[in-house]
Amino acid sequence: MKRTKTTVGVALSAVLALGLAACGGGSDDNGGGGDGGGGGSAFDAAVSKVVNPSTKTGGTLKYVITDAPDSMDPGNTYYAYNWDFTRYFARALLTFDPKPGEAGLKVVPDLAEGLGQPSDGGKTWTYKIRKGVKYEDGTEVKAEDIKYAVARSNYTDELQGGPHYFTQYLAAGDYKGPYKDKNLDDFKGIETPDDHTLVFKLNQPFYEFDYLLTNPQTSPVPKAKDTGLKYQEHPVSTGPYMFENHSIGKSFALVKNPNWSAATDPLRKQLVDRVELTMKVTGADIDNRLLAGTEHLMLAGTGAEAAARAKILSSDSLKKNADNPLTGFLRYAMLSTKVKPFDNIECRKAVQYALDRTATQGAYGGPVAGDIATTALPPTETGYTKYDLYATPGNKGDVNKAKTALQACGQPNGFETNIAVRGDRDKEVAAGEAMQQSLAKVGIKAQIKKYPSGDYSSQYAGKPAFVHKEKLGIIIAGWGSDWPTGFGFLSQIAHSKAIKDSSNYNEMELEDPAIDKLLDDGAKTEDIAQREQMWSQVDKKIMESAALVPFIYEKTLLYRPPNLTNVYFHLAYKMYDYPSIGLQ
Amino acid sequence: MTAPIEVSGSEVEAQPDAVLAGVDRKAIQGRSLGQIAWLRLKRDKVALGGGVVVLLLILAAVFAPVLVKLLGYPPDEFHRELIDPVFSRPTGAYGGIGWDHLFGVEPINGRDLFSRILYGARISLLVAFLATLLSVSIGVVLGMAAGYFGGWVDTVIARAMDVFLAFPLLLFAIALVGAIPSQASIFGLFELKDNSLRIALLIFIIGFFNWPYIGRIIRGQTLSLREREFVDAARSMGARSPHILFKELLPNLIGPILVYSTLLIPTNILFEAALSFLGVGVAPPTPSWGGMLSDAVTKQLYPIAPHFMIVPGLAIFITVMAFNLLGDGLRDALDPRAR
């Protein structure tokens, strides 16, 4: 999923995964338990519990964002913050439990009455939807509207903004989408035997299908109200709030939806009177507004910038209103196994041992910006286990071990290579310099190559032909998953089938049949514990290959103005649970 | 980018009244134009000050490795023990400025700013000098040709100048530097790669696209000079064009060329800084002043470590100021009527 406009999310290939209600490894630093018990304000308090629990109503909750959302259409957005925010007005079939801590990773029914009923060996999934749910105009939600929503968001040329997992998993033949093919009955991937039943037909057994349905793409869209790309001006609401006005690219306001009823929606509340979003405010300005209390939340959830960060951390009264959670992103360097001399595992190991991981951590902003990483899976994903294959004293690198590896590689005096970075990401450039400095100590001369971030994966680092030609041995990048599971995270960056001629995220070009088999088999394994076990094995195999050099498990510094109520960090969306927040 | 600089009057004439005061008659005998200009320049304390600063800068850049060995640390060496890990800024007061690190250390990785400024001066001055040399060479040759020959030669060159002046140089520079390969050979003569290629390209872009400014000035000067009596005299004695151009006209153009070059250098320093600031300068970790400024701004570190921005900013400011003062003084000395 995307955190900022420039972060490329997972494309439409194989991903998914599911599973797991309880997060495997547990995030040590983020507290875990999360039973929803409330409490007062303290640094990091909202990571594990609800801060300022209250049922007080009224007030206007104000959001700001630096740019503008890609689209407010629930079927056409690929930002985690929007999957979080659209729940104000769009109810999906399933959703993540609105609770702090690991409880938030559990999938629960939203529009549906219960989780999916699999049959036919995991190829057919049946859902019943709640009766009496109404749109903002008072008409009732029908199963066919959900079928239509999935069809428009996954099968049309117009709506390309979101992921296309349904295209990949549903047995829909060469269905052309509802804009070209006006007869919805031609869409065979979903059947609606009656107004309250949905039957999903898959092209392969997929026991963890429920995760797919948490995406706002499964929130109903009445066919008569669909205006294609313009639908984002006023998506028809099924949630507690609806659009009052919307000036695209500038601002919008949500007001209470009179036809929403708490009786059919046990997960949401209708605390504030209005929700407003102001777009295109600079990052520094947003920080100042939040600190001054004139606005309440930064929609993108990317956290405070350096100046505000220093201000918050150096003042106890501000610090107690801040949280420092993991974002689920792993920042790393990939060593291209197809570029000499990194085709030799010993040369890759030399880099692992030579690297001063405290220096790369410093490049991203120090301990507040992330914990030093030693595994392929971050602690936010299922299957994470803590271990360190290439431990060095104080994480500062070990010149002797690196030289031994270089000897074994047949390059005792080191070698020359290149480090690819996104030139406009100053933190990646700084990380490149830190790496360069570490490697120089063992005789590896690395030259930094800057490329534009917009085409980084399509033209440069993600294009193997270019990587080979320019001898980009080291590629600095980052990754976050669409779903918080080992499969969702690793299948795109480590499976040999993920290697593509362009927009390739397996930049190390790792082709390990054992990893492929574990990932393929894991997706078809019903038992949750067994599946997590398999993701852990994939993680270890990747690290054994020494092709992935993890830098940090990224963290962010979020500020929550003290007058917000019911604030907590939602582990599935990796930002505050927006629809739960009220005002004092 | 570069404003055409008005250099009026070319023929450098001795101004006895101005020079004579306090000098005895004998001394005037045999004094060359250069000597007279130098006499005038010596009296201009401000210009002289600029000249001294310029000289010191050049010496500092040339002897940077020695100075750094004596007073600093290698420019790429990390000193993370001097950095507060939480705030990424130097733990010492005023950015860690002290006897150990004269200009303090860089936030994040603790590199010595003193040595980075010195090494940055090498890049800035090298690019600025060579780019100036390139524009002046092209400008003088084409300007003289246009002014002297006139006719279609003049028309073609003058239109070419217009085209170059209208060129969106900054955008082009960004695009070009972004698209360069990692190595290239220049006319098959020598191979350039990585940083040396980038520096060569910076020099080419800055130098090649700035020639019309000096070209126009030289053309104007040549136009008026070629109608002068000494040119007629030379021609009537059977001198051919090359002789007239190089022996008669060029010496009379030395004044404006010298002045314009001195004033073009600071402009080029700023342009190089601008390109580095925009991320198309030399590759890290090679320091350059514009790149250091850019780091301070894009990393949002200037509010918590202001010295990170002030030090390279001051370096650029002082250098540009010194060159400009020297250039102004030189113009006054060579052409007192322009005062």
Interface residues (C-beta under 8 A of the other chain):
Chain A: A284 E305 A306 A307 R309 A310 L313 S314 T358 A359 G362 A363 G365 G366 P367 V368 N418 G423 D424 D426 K427 V429 A430 G432 E433 A434 Q436 Q437 A440 Q447 I448 K449 K450 P452 E470
Chain B: D76 E77 F78 R80 I83 P85 V86 F87 S88 R89 I108 N109 G178 S182 D194 G279 A283 P284 P285 D295 T298 K299 Q300 L301 P303 I304
